Each structure stands twice: as C-alpha cells, then as structure tokens.
Amino acid sequence: MSAQLPPIHAFTEDEARAVGRMLTTLVRVLRSVPGGGKLEEDYWSYVYHIVRGAPVPGWSNLPMRDYLHEGLGVEMKLLKHKSPSSAQGKRLMHPSATRKIEFDPSQAADICMSEVLGQFASEISDFRRRVTQTSPTREPELRWGILLWSPSLDQFLDYEEAMVEPDPNEFTAEFVESQHRGRTTRGLHIFEKATGAKRYSVTMPERGAKIQPYFDVPRLGEGAYTFDVPSEQLLPVWLDPATLEGLRASSLVDDSGKLLPRALRALREVAR
C-alpha cells in the first residue's frame, strides 16, 4: 500500500492471455444462469489458481488464505469500479482488509493507531508463517492482489503489490469527523509520514472496527493488467449435463458464493 514499494508483474504473457480467456468464459457463464452478473472472490480465486498451475483450495475460515503455494501468498481483494482502466494512477480505498480490530477510541489517536497496526501486523505475520510452510526452503513472498471489475463485467484490471507488516513509527494518525448520508461519522485516519498520503481508514468499535487500506493503482506496463470482454464474445456457453445440474440446483440458494461450483470446473480447459 506504499508508493515506495516496487511494482510487481504478476503474470507472464501466456498467463495473462489465459486469464483473459478464462474471464471471458466466466462472464459468459455468469450471464447464462439465474442470479448471475456478480463477480465473487471464489470465482476469481479459481481462475487465478488454474492459471498459476496451483491446486484449488477448499473452504477455510482463516483470514488471508486466498493463495498459498510454493512460497507465495496472495490475499485477493475485489473492488467493483465503474471503469477499471480509468483507475490507473489513482488511490482507492478497499472497504475491509481484516475481520476484526479492537481498540479504545477514548485514547489518543497515535495510541489507537499503534494498537490497530500492531494487530494488523500480527495477522500479516501469521500469514507469512503459513506461506513459509508451503516452501520452507524459499523466502516467503506476500502480496496483495487487487482486482477491479466493472458492473457490466466487460472490463477488469488486476495488479499485485508487496504485503508487509506496517511499522507504527512510519505513520501518524488523527480522528476525523465527516458527513455520510446526512449523518456525522468519526473515524481514525492513518497517514504515511514520508509522503503524507492517507494509507488507512479505521472505523469505530461501536460500528464494528475494521481497517480499510488505500491502494495505489499502477498503470499498464508498471504492474497493471487490463482485460476487456467485448460484447460480441458473450455468446451462450455450452455446459455438460453435470454442470447444468449444478447450476440449476445452485440457482435455488441465496448464497451467491455457491452459485457456480461446477461451472467453474469447465474453465480448466479454457486456460490451456
């Protein structure tokens, strides 16, 4: 989340082309079933694992568990954006990077900041430990993986940046009041000392405290990958009987995360 971190090129040219093909097929599937039209983290995780040649993981309730393979750990965050390609060079806030943060808002802002960043750093350190276990002989590499997707599912932008444990000594903080939907809200804003850039917003405990990081979106050639899905490519997708049966069954449930468990398996061949 720091502008000082070097760019990361996540995919080879062949992998990027495979991602584009799989996203096109995924969009065709999503638009072919009842309740489709929304990109879920599990769908993108599946595409990512297949393209990278890594085993697709099962369900886990651990935080930071999206991709752990051969010494590389990637925590994936999806963010809907009306025009992903136009976000290049901008700073965007993600609504949540952690499930739970605890602090006493009656304390000074910098004290609260130290507590918040300390808990966040512990979570990252635990992620680092789990990544190390996937390849004890390799120095673990931790990344954020950010995928911007358009509501019409015709454009995507993906990039990765290094994930590091934040050092409270490199930041400063203040409580800020703002107006949201006609109501006054208070939050803890954390700024990078070196640049003055806001790096985190933290919601208050009474609302369920969570840390909201800001990410700098790189440009094409500097770590960003854009994928366009032209409308003329969105033809009906063929599904085998087993996949179709799964789609029909899943369309009866409300949990969109269970919508396409079988259809995604059909994407394996597309990546090759």
Buried (B, 14 or more C-beta within 10 A) or exposed (E): BBEEEEBBBBBEEEBBBBBBBBBBBBBBBBBBBEBBEBBBEBBBBBBBBBBBEBEEBEEEEEBBBBBBBEBBBBBBBBBEBEEBBEBBEEBBEBEEBBEEBEBEBEEEBBBBBBBBBBBBBEBBEEBBEBBBEBBEEEEBBBBBBBBBBBEEBBBBBBBBBBBEBBEBEEBBBEBEEEEEEEEEEEBBBBBBEEEEBBBBBBBBBEEEBBBBBBBBBBBEEBBBBBBBBEEEEBEEBEBEEEBBEBBEEBEEEEEBEEBBBBBBBBBEEBBE
